[in-house]
C-alpha cells in the first residue's frame, strides 16, 4: 500500500489579541489561538 503525502501551506497572522491560522489549499480551513503555538496546534487538528 502506498502512502500519499501532500504539502500544505499553514499561514498564521496576528488578529487583535489572538492569532488567525488557515490553510489556503483547504477552503474553509481556518482557526485561531491565543498564541502562535496554540493557533498552529488548532490548525493541525482542523486539517
LINURMO-V711846 format. One line per field, one symbol per residue. ss: DSSP state (@ for helix, = for strand, . for the rest). phi: phi as a letter, one per 30 degrees, with the letter a starting at -180 (. if undefined). A space follows every 50 residues. Layout:
BEGIN
ss: ???
phi: ???
END
This chain:
BEGIN
ss: ..........=====..=====.......====..@@@@@@@@@@@.
phi: .cccbbcccccbbdbidbbcbabedceidbaaadbeddddedddddd
END
